[in-house]
Amino acid sequence: MESHIHYLRKGQGRPLLLLHGLGSSSEDWQYQIDAFSDRFDVIAPDFPLHGASPGDIDTFSLPQCAVIIASLIEMLELRDVLVVGVSMGGMVGIELATRFPKHVAGLCVVNALAECRPRKLNEWWMLASRRFLLKFVSVETIAKLMAKQLLPGDGHAQTRDEVISRWSKNHRESYIAAFNAVVNWDALNKLSKLKCPLFMLTSEFDYTPVASKKVLAYLYPDGQFACLPNARHLVPIEKPTEFNEVLNHWLVERT
């Protein structure tokens, strides 16, 4: 298999693979790249249709992303890879660990579950709202609304401007294709194939229920769970110091 996706790579040591969320890119991991590249070989790829990676709107799916990431792991000849994925990246991490278990020595899923199916009224409302915005509002406007929601307050003003600039570069059709792939994703029937240690790391004010992630963590051997207080969905950017500290504790246990 060959991989034709863009990726950032920095550092030496055990491989640490960072998987970004919907509409984002490897650049969203800069705080973690800076923090961990002194001890790890940090690799942060751009998924297809994201960042600097090409992709096909008609074939984009989370399982396909997992196959492409597995190709990257094989191309770089990585061993004993520790994988950290946020939101959509966590979902791809689950796909990767269940489809290619030999490649994943440990999986940290940040603010994601094993499915993305709306159940509660507020979840249906969020889905409907996002579909409305995607149909009638510019990508730049959506980026501004999301940044304001995920990174509120004057203290995040500079970071907000940076992510708005990055997120606004998304092509509408590519973003819609990726959004639809996330909404239709369900890997519950694959979880029995998950063999590596699992760390469910969540935020107190994430979209999805904290309790559900806690239950998922403790279903597995070596399963761990942590919740970062007063944090939102994009916690690696919103609270990088706190996030890195908790992640580092888990990484130290794995090395």
N, C-alpha and C positions, 0 to 999 in steps of 0.2 A: 504493500500500500504506500501511496505517496501523499504528502500533505502540501497543500498549496495555500496555506493561510499565513497571515502575518502574525508575528509574535515578538514580544520583548523578552530579552534574556539577560540576566545579570547575576553575578556571584558564583561561588563555588561551594560544593558540598552535596548533601542529599537533595534530590530534585523536589522542588515545591511548585506545584502547578496551580495557578490562580485563574479561575473561570468567572468572567464578568456576567452582568445581568442584561436583561432586555434593553436594546437601544443604547447600550454602553460600549465600552471597549477596554482594551488592556490598560489604557491610560487612567482608568478609574482606580487602578491598584497601586498608584505611585507611592502612597504612604507605606504600603506593605512591602513593595519592592525595596524601598530605601531602608526599611526596618530589618528585613530578613536576609538581604543579599550578602551580609557579612558572614553568614553561617550556612546558607542554602544556595543551591543552584535554582534561582527563581525564574520560572517561565510563565509568561502571561500572554496567551494567544487572543487574537480577535476571532470570534466565531464568524462563519460565513454570513454575509450581508451586514456585517458590523465592522466599524473601524476601517482598517486598511485591507480587509480581506474581501475577496470576491465571493460570489455566491449565486445560486439559482433560486429565484422566488418560487418557482413551481415545485421544487424538490426539497425546500428547507423543512427540516423537522429536528426535534431534539435528539432522537436516535441517530439521525444523520450526523449531527454535531458530535455525538459521542464517537462515532466511527472515525470522523476526521481527527478528533483529538487523539484517539488511539493510534492513528497513522503518524501523528506528530511525535508521540511518545516513542514509537518504533523507529522513526527516522532519526531522532536524536539519541537513540539507544539508551533510554533512561531506564533505571531500575529502582525498585522500592519507592515509587512515587507517592508523595503525600499530596492530596488534592483538596483544594478549598474552593468552594463555589458559592456565590451569593445569588439569591433569587433564581433566575433562569439558569445561571451557572451551577447552582446547587442541584437543579433538576438534571442538567447534563451530567453532573458528577455522579448522580444516582444511576443514570443510564450507563455511564462509563464503567462504574464499579460492578454493575450486575452483568453487563455484556462482556467486559474484558477484565475479569477479576485479577488476572495475573499482573496487570499493569498498576493496580491501586493497592498500596499498602496501608492507607488510612484515608478516610473521607470526612471532611468537615463541611456540613451543609448549613449555610447561613440564610435564615429567613426564607425557607422553602419547605415544602412537604413532598410527598410522593405522588401527588396529583394536584391539578390546578382546576378543580371543578367547583364553580360557585354553588353554595348551598343556602347560606343565610341571605336575608333581604338586603343587607348592606353590601354583600359580595355581588349580588346581581346588579345592584345599583351602580357599583364601581365599574363593573363590566360594561353596562349599558352606557355609562358616562364616557368611558374610554373609547368605545366604538363611535359614539357621537362626535367626539373630538377628532378622532382619526378621519372621519368623513368630511367634516366641515371646517376644521381649524388647521392652520399651518403647523408644521413640525416644530418650528421655532417657538410658537405660542405654547404648544404642548410641553416643550422643554422648560419653558419659563414657569408654567403652572406646576409641573412636577418638582422642579428645583425648589420652588417656594414651599411646597408641601413637605418635601423630604429633608430640606435643609433650612428650616425657619430661623429667624432671628438675625440681628445685626452681626453677631459673631461669625456667621457663615457667609457673609456677603461676597467675599472674594472667591470662596469655593463655589458658591452658587453661580457666579459669573463664568467660572472656568467650566463647570459641567454644562451650563447652558450652551456655551460655545461649542463644546464637543457634541452634545446630544442633538443640536440643531443641524448637524451635518448629515443626519440620517435621511435617506430617501424614503418618502412616504410609503411607496409600494413595498419596499424591503421591510420597513418597520411593521406594516400591517401583516405581512407574511409571517414575521417572527412572532408577533402578538397572537395571531391565530394558532400558531404551532404551540405556544405556551398554554393557551386557554383549552386546547383540545388534548393536552397531555395527561396521561395517567400511567403510572408505573407500579401500582399497588400489587399487581399480579407477578411482578418481577422481584419483589423484595426478598423472597426466599433465597435468591441467588446472591444476596449481599453477604459477603464473608469477612470483609475487612472491618477494623474498628470504625465506629461511626460516632461522630461528634455533632450533635444538633445544637447550633449556636443561634439564639434568637434575640430579638429586641422586644422590650416591654410593649411598645406601641406599633408592632408590625401589623401588616394586613391580616395575616393568618393567625389562628389561635395559638397562644403559647403552650397551652396544655396538650394540644395535638402533637406538637414537636417533642414534648417531654415524653409522652407515651411512646412515640416512634423510637426515640433514643434508647429507651430501656427494654425494648423488645429484642435487642441484639446483644450478643456477647461483646464485652468491651464498649458497650454503648455509653455515651456520656452526654450530659445536657448542661447548658448554661444560658442564663438570660441576662442581657445587659440592660440595666434600669434606665428609664427616661431616654430611650433610644428609639429610632424609627427604622424604616426598611433598609435604608442605605447606610447602615452603621459603619462599614469600613471607611467611609468618607466623612460621615457626620461626627463620629467619635473614634478617630483612628488610634489614639493613645490607649484608650480603654479596650478597644477591639484587639489591638496588637498584643496587649498584655494577656488577655484571656487565650487568644490563639497561641501565643508563645508557650503558655503553660501546657497546652495539649501537644504542641510540637515537641517540646522537651521530653514528654513522656513517650513519644514515638521514636526518639532517637537514642 
